[in-house]
Amino acid sequence: MITSNARDLYYELRDDFKKH
Protein backbone atom coordinates (compact mmCIF):
# COMPACT_ATOMS: atom_id res chain seq x y z
CA MET A 1 0.00 0.00 0.00
CA ILE A 2 1.30 3.43 -0.93
CA THR A 3 1.69 5.84 1.97
CA SER A 4 -0.07 9.19 1.78
CA ASN A 5 3.35 10.86 1.80
CA ALA A 6 4.60 8.93 -1.22
CA ARG A 7 1.29 9.56 -2.97
CA ASP A 8 1.67 13.30 -2.40
CA LEU A 9 5.13 13.19 -3.95
CA TYR A 10 3.76 11.21 -6.88
CA TYR A 11 1.03 13.75 -7.56
CA GLU A 12 3.45 16.63 -7.09
CA LEU A 13 5.68 15.17 -9.80
CA ARG A 14 2.68 14.69 -12.07
CA ASP A 15 1.69 18.33 -11.54
CA ASP A 16 5.22 19.37 -12.51
CA PHE A 17 5.01 17.35 -15.72
CA LYS A 18 1.63 18.89 -16.54
CA LYS A 19 3.07 22.39 -16.12
CA HIS A 20 5.89 21.61 -18.56
mmCIF entry with sequence, helices, sheets and N, C-alpha, C, O atoms, coordinates in Angstrom:
data_MODEL
# 
_entry.id   MODEL 
# 
_entity.id                         1 
_entity.type                       polymer 
_entity.pdbx_number_of_molecules   1 
# 
_entity_poly.entity_id                      1 
_entity_poly.type                           'polypeptide(L)' 
_entity_poly.nstd_linkage                   no 
_entity_poly.nstd_monomer                   no 
_entity_poly.pdbx_seq_one_letter_code       MITSNARDLYYELRDDFKKH 
_entity_poly.pdbx_seq_one_letter_code_can   MITSNARDLYYELRDDFKKH 
_entity_poly.pdbx_strand_id                 A 
# 
loop_
_entity_poly_seq.entity_id 
_entity_poly_seq.num 
_entity_poly_seq.mon_id 
_entity_poly_seq.hetero 
1 1  MET n 
1 2  ILE n 
1 3  THR n 
1 4  SER n 
1 5  ASN n 
1 6  ALA n 
1 7  ARG n 
1 8  ASP n 
1 9  LEU n 
1 10 TYR n 
1 11 TYR n 
1 12 GLU n 
1 13 LEU n 
1 14 ARG n 
1 15 ASP n 
1 16 ASP n 
1 17 PHE n 
1 18 LYS n 
1 19 LYS n 
1 20 HIS n 
# 
_struct_asym.id          A 
_struct_asym.entity_id   1 
# 
_struct_conf.conf_type_id            HELX_P 
_struct_conf.id                      HELX_P1 
_struct_conf.pdbx_PDB_helix_id       AA1 
_struct_conf.beg_label_comp_id       SER 
_struct_conf.beg_label_asym_id       A 
_struct_conf.beg_label_seq_id        4 
_struct_conf.pdbx_beg_PDB_ins_code   ? 
_struct_conf.end_label_comp_id       LYS 
_struct_conf.end_label_asym_id       A 
_struct_conf.end_label_seq_id        19 
_struct_conf.pdbx_end_PDB_ins_code   ? 
_struct_conf.beg_auth_comp_id        SER 
_struct_conf.beg_auth_asym_id        A 
_struct_conf.beg_auth_seq_id         4 
_struct_conf.end_auth_comp_id        LYS 
_struct_conf.end_auth_asym_id        A 
_struct_conf.end_auth_seq_id         19 
_struct_conf.pdbx_PDB_helix_class    1 
_struct_conf.details                 ? 
_struct_conf.pdbx_PDB_helix_length   16 
# 
_struct_conf_type.id          HELX_P 
_struct_conf_type.criteria    ? 
_struct_conf_type.reference   ? 
# 
loop_
_atom_site.group_PDB 
_atom_site.id 
_atom_site.type_symbol 
_atom_site.label_atom_id 
_atom_site.label_alt_id 
_atom_site.label_comp_id 
_atom_site.label_asym_id 
_atom_site.label_entity_id 
_atom_site.label_seq_id 
_atom_site.pdbx_PDB_ins_code 
_atom_site.Cartn_x 
_atom_site.Cartn_y 
_atom_site.Cartn_z 
_atom_site.occupancy 
_atom_site.B_iso_or_equiv 
_atom_site.pdbx_formal_charge 
_atom_site.auth_seq_id 
_atom_site.auth_comp_id 
_atom_site.auth_asym_id 
_atom_site.auth_atom_id 
_atom_site.pdbx_PDB_model_num 
ATOM 1  N N  . MET A 1 1  ? 0.847  -1.205 0.000   1.00 0.00 ? 1  MET A N  1 
ATOM 2  C CA . MET A 1 1  ? 0.000  0.000  0.000   1.00 0.00 ? 1  MET A CA 1 
ATOM 3  C C  . MET A 1 1  ? 0.882  1.255  0.000   1.00 0.00 ? 1  MET A C  1 
ATOM 4  O O  . MET A 1 1  ? 1.861  1.349  0.741   1.00 0.00 ? 1  MET A O  1 
ATOM 5  N N  . ILE A 1 2  ? 0.512  2.198  -0.839  1.00 0.00 ? 2  ILE A N  1 
ATOM 6  C CA . ILE A 1 2  ? 1.304  3.428  -0.934  1.00 0.00 ? 2  ILE A CA 1 
ATOM 7  C C  . ILE A 1 2  ? 0.944  4.374  0.212   1.00 0.00 ? 2  ILE A C  1 
ATOM 8  O O  . ILE A 1 2  ? -0.234 4.605  0.485   1.00 0.00 ? 2  ILE A O  1 
ATOM 9  N N  . THR A 1 3  ? 1.943  4.908  0.867   1.00 0.00 ? 3  THR A N  1 
ATOM 10 C CA . THR A 1 3  ? 1.688  5.840  1.969   1.00 0.00 ? 3  THR A CA 1 
ATOM 11 C C  . THR A 1 3  ? 1.202  7.170  1.422   1.00 0.00 ? 3  THR A C  1 
ATOM 12 O O  . THR A 1 3  ? 1.503  7.527  0.283   1.00 0.00 ? 3  THR A O  1 
ATOM 13 N N  . SER A 1 4  ? 0.456  7.896  2.226   1.00 0.00 ? 4  SER A N  1 
ATOM 14 C CA . SER A 1 4  ? -0.069 9.194  1.776   1.00 0.00 ? 4  SER A CA 1 
ATOM 15 C C  . SER A 1 4  ? 1.082  10.116 1.389   1.00 0.00 ? 4  SER A C  1 
ATOM 16 O O  . SER A 1 4  ? 0.953  10.920 0.465   1.00 0.00 ? 4  SER A O  1 
ATOM 17 N N  . ASN A 1 5  ? 2.207  10.003 2.095   1.00 0.00 ? 5  ASN A N  1 
ATOM 18 C CA . ASN A 1 5  ? 3.353  10.862 1.797   1.00 0.00 ? 5  ASN A CA 1 
ATOM 19 C C  . ASN A 1 5  ? 3.898  10.567 0.404   1.00 0.00 ? 5  ASN A C  1 
ATOM 20 O O  . ASN A 1 5  ? 4.143  11.486 -0.378  1.00 0.00 ? 5  ASN A O  1 
ATOM 21 N N  . ALA A 1 6  ? 4.085  9.305  0.099   1.00 0.00 ? 6  ALA A N  1 
ATOM 22 C CA . ALA A 1 6  ? 4.599  8.926  -1.222  1.00 0.00 ? 6  ALA A CA 1 
ATOM 23 C C  . ALA A 1 6  ? 3.606  9.333  -2.295  1.00 0.00 ? 6  ALA A C  1 
ATOM 24 O O  . ALA A 1 6  ? 3.992  9.775  -3.377  1.00 0.00 ? 6  ALA A O  1 
ATOM 25 N N  . ARG A 1 7  ? 2.310  9.179  -1.986  1.00 0.00 ? 7  ARG A N  1 
ATOM 26 C CA . ARG A 1 7  ? 1.287  9.557  -2.971  1.00 0.00 ? 7  ARG A CA 1 
ATOM 27 C C  . ARG A 1 7  ? 1.353  11.049 -3.250  1.00 0.00 ? 7  ARG A C  1 
ATOM 28 O O  . ARG A 1 7  ? 1.222  11.476 -4.397  1.00 0.00 ? 7  ARG A O  1 
ATOM 29 N N  . ASP A 1 8  ? 1.557  11.842 -2.205  1.00 0.00 ? 8  ASP A N  1 
ATOM 30 C CA . ASP A 1 8  ? 1.666  13.298 -2.395  1.00 0.00 ? 8  ASP A CA 1 
ATOM 31 C C  . ASP A 1 8  ? 2.833  13.613 -3.324  1.00 0.00 ? 8  ASP A C  1 
ATOM 32 O O  . ASP A 1 8  ? 2.710  14.439 -4.228  1.00 0.00 ? 8  ASP A O  1 
ATOM 33 N N  . LEU A 1 9  ? 3.967  12.950 -3.096  1.00 0.00 ? 9  LEU A N  1 
ATOM 34 C CA . LEU A 1 9  ? 5.128  13.191 -3.952  1.00 0.00 ? 9  LEU A CA 1 
ATOM 35 C C  . LEU A 1 9  ? 4.805  12.814 -5.390  1.00 0.00 ? 9  LEU A C  1 
ATOM 36 O O  . LEU A 1 9  ? 5.165  13.520 -6.331  1.00 0.00 ? 9  LEU A O  1 
ATOM 37 N N  . TYR A 1 10 ? 4.115  11.682 -5.540  1.00 0.00 ? 10 TYR A N  1 
ATOM 38 C CA . TYR A 1 10 ? 3.755  11.215 -6.883  1.00 0.00 ? 10 TYR A CA 1 
ATOM 39 C C  . TYR A 1 10 ? 2.914  12.251 -7.605  1.00 0.00 ? 10 TYR A C  1 
ATOM 40 O O  . TYR A 1 10 ? 3.173  12.577 -8.763  1.00 0.00 ? 10 TYR A O  1 
ATOM 41 N N  . TYR A 1 11 ? 1.906  12.766 -6.915  1.00 0.00 ? 11 TYR A N  1 
ATOM 42 C CA . TYR A 1 11 ? 1.032  13.751 -7.564  1.00 0.00 ? 11 TYR A CA 1 
ATOM 43 C C  . TYR A 1 11 ? 1.769  15.067 -7.790  1.00 0.00 ? 11 TYR A C  1 
ATOM 44 O O  . TYR A 1 11 ? 1.507  15.772 -8.765  1.00 0.00 ? 11 TYR A O  1 
ATOM 45 N N  . GLU A 1 12 ? 2.676  15.392 -6.900  1.00 0.00 ? 12 GLU A N  1 
ATOM 46 C CA . GLU A 1 12 ? 3.453  16.630 -7.087  1.00 0.00 ? 12 GLU A CA 1 
ATOM 47 C C  . GLU A 1 12 ? 4.271  16.522 -8.369  1.00 0.00 ? 12 GLU A C  1 
ATOM 48 O O  . GLU A 1 12 ? 4.337  17.471 -9.149  1.00 0.00 ? 12 GLU A O  1 
ATOM 49 N N  . LEU A 1 13 ? 4.893  15.365 -8.584  1.00 0.00 ? 13 LEU A N  1 
ATOM 50 C CA . LEU A 1 13 ? 5.685  15.173 -9.799  1.00 0.00 ? 13 LEU A CA 1 
ATOM 51 C C  . LEU A 1 13 ? 4.788  15.255 -11.021 1.00 0.00 ? 13 LEU A C  1 
ATOM 52 O O  . LEU A 1 13 ? 5.160  15.863 -12.025 1.00 0.00 ? 13 LEU A O  1 
ATOM 53 N N  . ARG A 1 14 ? 3.604  14.645 -10.946 1.00 0.00 ? 14 ARG A N  1 
ATOM 54 C CA . ARG A 1 14 ? 2.675  14.686 -12.074 1.00 0.00 ? 14 ARG A CA 1 
ATOM 55 C C  . ARG A 1 14 ? 2.290  16.133 -12.375 1.00 0.00 ? 14 ARG A C  1 
ATOM 56 O O  . ARG A 1 14 ? 2.220  16.529 -13.539 1.00 0.00 ? 14 ARG A O  1 
ATOM 57 N N  . ASP A 1 15 ? 2.042  16.914 -11.339 1.00 0.00 ? 15 ASP A N  1 
ATOM 58 C CA . ASP A 1 15 ? 1.687  18.328 -11.544 1.00 0.00 ? 15 ASP A CA 1 
ATOM 59 C C  . ASP A 1 15 ? 2.826  19.041 -12.263 1.00 0.00 ? 15 ASP A C  1 
ATOM 60 O O  . ASP A 1 15 ? 2.589  19.847 -13.164 1.00 0.00 ? 15 ASP A O  1 
ATOM 61 N N  . ASP A 1 16 ? 4.065  18.744 -11.864 1.00 0.00 ? 16 ASP A N  1 
ATOM 62 C CA . ASP A 1 16 ? 5.219  19.373 -12.510 1.00 0.00 ? 16 ASP A CA 1 
ATOM 63 C C  . ASP A 1 16 ? 5.234  19.030 -13.997 1.00 0.00 ? 16 ASP A C  1 
ATOM 64 O O  . ASP A 1 16 ? 5.460  19.901 -14.836 1.00 0.00 ? 16 ASP A O  1 
ATOM 65 N N  . PHE A 1 17 ? 4.993  17.766 -14.318 1.00 0.00 ? 17 PHE A N  1 
ATOM 66 C CA . PHE A 1 17 ? 5.009  17.349 -15.721 1.00 0.00 ? 17 PHE A CA 1 
ATOM 67 C C  . PHE A 1 17 ? 3.910  18.063 -16.489 1.00 0.00 ? 17 PHE A C  1 
ATOM 68 O O  . PHE A 1 17 ? 4.108  18.462 -17.637 1.00 0.00 ? 17 PHE A O  1 
ATOM 69 N N  . LYS A 1 18 ? 2.754  18.224 -15.862 1.00 0.00 ? 18 LYS A N  1 
ATOM 70 C CA . LYS A 1 18 ? 1.632  18.887 -16.538 1.00 0.00 ? 18 LYS A CA 1 
ATOM 71 C C  . LYS A 1 18 ? 1.983  20.346 -16.839 1.00 0.00 ? 18 LYS A C  1 
ATOM 72 O O  . LYS A 1 18 ? 1.610  20.872 -17.887 1.00 0.00 ? 18 LYS A O  1 
ATOM 73 N N  . LYS A 1 19 ? 2.699  20.994 -15.923 1.00 0.00 ? 19 LYS A N  1 
ATOM 74 C CA . LYS A 1 19 ? 3.068  22.393 -16.123 1.00 0.00 ? 19 LYS A CA 1 
ATOM 75 C C  . LYS A 1 19 ? 4.024  22.526 -17.303 1.00 0.00 ? 19 LYS A C  1 
ATOM 76 O O  . LYS A 1 19 ? 3.944  23.492 -18.062 1.00 0.00 ? 19 LYS A O  1 
ATOM 77 N N  . HIS A 1 20 ? 4.929  21.558 -17.462 1.00 0.00 ? 20 HIS A N  1 
ATOM 78 C CA . HIS A 1 20 ? 5.888  21.612 -18.560 1.00 0.00 ? 20 HIS A CA 1 
ATOM 79 C C  . HIS A 1 20 ? 5.258  21.111 -19.804 1.00 0.00 ? 20 HIS A C  1 
ATOM 80 O O  . HIS A 1 20 ? 5.903  21.074 -20.852 1.00 0.00 ? 20 HIS A O  1 
# 
